Amino acid sequence: MTATLPSIPRTHDLPPGRVTAATRGSAVRERLLSLDVFRGMTVAGMLLVNNPGSWASIYPPLEHAEWNGWTPTDLIFPFFLFIAGITTHLSLSARRARGDDERAIRNQIIRRGALIFLFGFLVNGFPYFTWTDIPGVTDPSFLHRITDRLMHWRVMGVLQRIGIAYMIAGLLTLRTTLRQQIIIVASLLLGYWIVMTALPVPGEGTIGALLLNFPERTMAAWVDRISLDWSRWGLGNHLWASSRTWDPEGVLSTIPAIATAILGNFAGQWIAQRRPLSERLAGLFSAGAIAMMLGLMWNWVFPINKSLWTSSYVIFTAGLACVSLATVIWIVDFQKVRRWTKFFVVYGLNPMVAFVGSGVLARCIYSIFKVMKDGKPIALQAWIYQTFYASWLPSINASLAFAVTFVLFFYAILYYLYKRNIVFKV
């Protein structure tokens, strides 16, 4: 059974060991289980860091860097874009080998990118009305609540950035040569660096390089306000609710994210070559080490920063993704150590279900659904956390235990789909 939800491109659509008559004919194409494992690790990691029991009690590696710098949590998003770039190249190459024409492939890229963006946008708006008090309105009607939600519906987000980066990167690499693609990546990263540091930020009276430590004063923040804050027209503010002055997945900072996806495409081109796996592993490890070094050097003048998606962050995280992926390939496909992989394969097979489902569930239990405790309404999530975790565990361990439970809950859902060979894709 195949449903028609959008999915991040995969190298295949069947769980390990399931071969049908349709897939036997394409068996000549190498199949790396490690790509599914790597993607599943990033998706499971996303759910783990996004759903703690208490945001006040989190182990440092499971938190984002406060601003400049990085933690393991700051690697999840670029790793996913990187693996999306790899599997996009492998998927489109397979379509070409089947004889699909370029127009059909191009239309598929556009459709997938648009649908991924749409699903992220719809998750942002859920449940499509304001469920809390509305400032200035004593007794809001349901129409008031719908209108208020529309006025504060965030436009950008994680899935939206993935959709845009996937679509533009796919189109830019569709008919270009490797040399042209390298020029495109260099232009994106160097151009972004110049715009963010050398140009004066409107209204600030100085160049961007002197404002990089002030989130609301950067060039990216100014572009976000111009493009996403429509309050001057009476149409509301559609930026990230936690800041209202800038967006961590904003417009300008999405440009270098396109480069992250293209760098993943480069890795896909290398992985797809007819070379011994040991040579491809050596290439990934070497390229990754060089990119990490270059990213750390660029960090001296353009700090590694996830929220700004700085050029140094792109190069550094792409290098770390190469090394991490090469390590997984070495373990899973070279050494054939696979007993531990099923959990992550299940997560990697239906990433869109995990993305969308976790976002909707989190919105429900963290803020919409309320229960009474000591005569006061509290969020369902807070009640579950306090009753079943914080009541007997130290707060930081209770918070982690809740997050692990959230990951396992979605694993059960994804495992159900896996066992029935249900893959949600375009």
FENJO-V83217 format. One record per residue. N is the residue number from 1. SS is DSSP state (@ for helix, = for strand, . for the rest). D_LAST is the distance of its C-alpha to the last C-alpha in Angstrom with 2 decimals. Layout:
N SS D_LAST
N SS D_LAST
This chain:
1 . 12.90
2 = 9.12
3 = 7.84
4 . 5.10
5 . 5.44
6 . 4.42
7 . 6.21
8 . 8.95
9 . 9.09
10 . 11.21
11 . 14.00
12 . 13.26
13 . 11.60
14 . 14.95
15 . 17.62
16 . 20.83
17 . 23.09
18 . 20.76
19 . 21.04
20 . 20.36
21 @ 21.80
22 @ 18.63
23 @ 18.80
24 @ 22.60
25 . 22.58
26 . 20.72
27 . 22.93
28 . 24.81
29 . 22.20
30 . 23.24
31 . 21.13
32 . 21.98
33 @ 21.51
34 @ 22.70
35 @ 19.50
36 @ 17.80
37 @ 21.07
38 @ 21.31
39 @ 17.89
40 @ 18.82
41 @ 22.19
42 @ 20.95
43 @ 18.74
44 @ 21.69
45 @ 24.02
46 @ 22.26
47 @ 22.71
48 @ 26.26
49 @ 27.43
50 @ 25.82
51 . 27.41
52 . 31.10
53 . 33.68
54 . 35.63
55 . 34.87
56 . 38.61
57 . 38.63
58 . 36.23
59 . 37.06
60 @ 37.16
61 @ 34.52
62 @ 32.00
63 . 32.78
64 . 31.71
65 . 34.54
66 . 36.49
67 . 36.02
68 . 36.82
69 . 36.26
70 . 33.64
71 . 33.14
72 @ 30.71
73 @ 28.61
74 @ 28.28
75 @ 26.62
76 @ 23.52
77 @ 21.58
78 @ 22.51
79 @ 21.92
80 @ 18.28
81 @ 17.92
82 @ 19.95
83 @ 17.93
84 @ 14.71
85 @ 16.86
86 @ 17.97
87 @ 14.77
88 @ 13.42
89 @ 16.61
90 @ 16.45
91 @ 12.96
92 @ 13.97
93 @ 17.37
94 @ 16.17
95 @ 14.41
96 @ 17.74
97 @ 19.67
98 . 18.04
99 . 19.24
100 . 16.27
101 . 17.91
102 @ 17.74
103 @ 16.76
104 @ 13.51
105 @ 12.77
106 @ 13.96
107 @ 11.91
108 @ 8.63
109 @ 10.31
110 @ 11.41
111 @ 8.36
112 @ 6.69
113 @ 10.27
114 @ 11.00
115 @ 8.46
116 @ 9.70
117 @ 13.10
118 @ 12.89
119 @ 12.18
120 @ 15.05
121 @ 17.17
122 @ 16.85
123 @ 17.80
124 @ 20.72
125 @ 22.00
126 . 21.89
127 . 24.02
128 . 24.58
129 . 28.36
130 . 30.95
131 . 32.22
132 . 35.09
133 . 38.27
134 = 38.07
135 . 40.82
136 . 43.42
137 = 42.34
138 . 44.49
139 . 42.83
140 . 39.41
141 . 38.01
142 @ 34.38
143 @ 34.01
144 @ 35.50
145 @ 32.99
146 @ 29.99
147 @ 31.60
148 @ 32.40
149 @ 28.84
150 @ 27.64
151 @ 30.43
152 . 29.32
153 . 25.52
154 . 24.52
155 . 22.28
156 . 21.42
157 . 20.37
158 @ 18.76
159 @ 15.07
160 @ 16.17
161 @ 17.94
162 @ 15.14
163 @ 12.92
164 @ 16.02
165 @ 17.20
166 @ 14.06
167 @ 13.82
168 @ 17.58
169 @ 18.15
170 @ 15.67
171 @ 17.44
172 @ 20.82
173 . 20.53
174 . 19.01
175 . 22.47
176 . 24.93
177 . 27.31
178 @ 27.75
179 @ 30.87
180 @ 29.21
181 @ 26.47
182 @ 29.31
183 @ 31.02
184 @ 27.94
185 @ 27.68
186 @ 31.45
187 @ 31.47
188 @ 28.86
189 @ 30.73
190 @ 34.24
191 @ 33.53
192 @ 32.17
193 @ 35.25
194 @ 37.57
195 @ 36.08
196 @ 36.17
197 @ 39.67
198 . 41.76
199 . 41.12
200 = 42.99
201 . 40.94
202 . 41.83
203 . 44.21
204 . 44.94
205 . 47.59
206 . 46.57
207 = 44.02
208 @ 40.78
209 @ 42.04
210 @ 44.55
211 @ 42.03
212 . 39.35
213 . 40.71
214 . 40.35
215 @ 36.75
216 @ 37.51
217 @ 39.49
218 . 37.26
219 @ 35.92
220 @ 32.37
221 @ 33.64
222 @ 35.34
223 @ 32.25
224 @ 30.30
225 @ 33.07
226 @ 33.29
227 @ 29.60
228 @ 28.66
229 = 31.99
230 . 32.69
231 @ 35.72
232 @ 38.07
233 @ 36.65
234 . 36.67
235 . 32.87
236 . 32.68
237 = 31.73
238 . 28.03
239 . 28.63
240 . 28.34
241 . 30.56
242 . 32.49
243 . 33.94
244 . 33.64
245 . 34.84
246 . 32.03
247 . 28.46
248 . 27.46
249 . 24.05
250 . 25.78
251 . 25.49
252 . 27.89
253 . 27.03
254 @ 23.38
255 @ 24.78
256 @ 25.90
257 @ 22.63
258 @ 21.17
259 @ 23.87
260 @ 22.76
261 @ 19.35
262 @ 21.31
263 @ 23.76
264 @ 21.05
265 @ 20.18
266 @ 23.91
267 @ 23.87
268 @ 21.06
269 @ 23.27
270 @ 26.19
271 @ 24.60
272 . 23.47
273 . 27.08
274 . 29.21
275 . 31.64
276 . 32.96
277 @ 30.88
278 @ 33.99
279 @ 34.10
280 @ 30.51
281 @ 31.25
282 @ 34.42
283 @ 32.61
284 @ 30.10
285 @ 33.00
286 @ 35.13
287 @ 32.62
288 @ 31.70
289 @ 35.37
290 @ 36.15
291 @ 33.30
292 @ 34.41
293 @ 37.95
294 @ 37.05
295 @ 35.05
296 @ 38.04
297 @ 40.38
298 @ 38.38
299 . 38.47
300 . 42.19
301 . 41.67
302 . 38.11
303 . 37.52
304 . 34.46
305 . 32.73
306 . 29.23
307 . 29.49
308 . 30.50
309 . 28.22
310 . 31.28
311 @ 31.41
312 @ 33.37
313 @ 30.72
314 @ 28.06
315 @ 30.34
316 @ 31.61
317 @ 28.34
318 @ 26.83
319 @ 29.99
320 @ 29.81
321 @ 26.18
322 @ 27.44
323 @ 30.31
324 @ 28.37
325 @ 25.70
326 @ 28.58
327 @ 30.33
328 @ 27.46
329 @ 27.10
330 @ 30.87
331 @ 31.01
332 @ 28.07
333 @ 27.94
334 @ 31.46
335 . 33.58
336 . 31.30
337 . 31.85
338 . 28.88
339 . 30.27
340 . 29.07
341 . 25.47
342 @ 23.85
343 @ 23.61
344 @ 21.60
345 @ 19.43
346 @ 18.44
347 @ 17.66
348 @ 15.76
349 @ 13.43
350 . 11.75
351 @ 12.57
352 @ 10.54
353 @ 12.51
354 @ 15.58
355 @ 15.16
356 @ 14.61
357 @ 16.77
358 @ 19.54
359 @ 19.74
360 @ 20.19
361 @ 22.60
362 @ 24.57
363 @ 25.06
364 @ 26.33
365 @ 28.75
366 @ 29.92
367 @ 30.80
368 @ 30.16
369 . 31.53
370 = 35.29
371 = 37.94
372 = 41.71
373 = 43.61
374 . 47.30
375 . 47.16
376 = 44.45
377 = 40.73
378 = 38.55
379 = 34.81
380 @ 33.60
381 @ 32.46
382 @ 35.97
383 @ 37.60
384 @ 35.62
385 @ 36.34
386 @ 40.01
387 @ 40.61
388 @ 38.98
389 . 38.92
390 . 41.31
391 . 44.02
392 . 44.75
393 . 43.04
394 . 43.91
395 @ 41.64
396 @ 39.75
397 @ 39.15
398 @ 38.27
399 @ 35.65
400 @ 34.13
401 @ 34.35
402 @ 32.42
403 @ 29.61
404 @ 29.57
405 @ 29.47
406 @ 26.42
407 @ 24.65
408 @ 25.90
409 @ 24.85
410 @ 21.17
411 @ 21.72
412 @ 22.91
413 @ 19.77
414 @ 17.54
415 @ 20.11
416 @ 19.93
417 @ 16.21
418 @ 17.16
419 @ 20.09
420 . 18.21
421 . 15.55
422 . 12.78
423 = 9.74
424 = 7.15
425 . 3.78
426 . 0.00
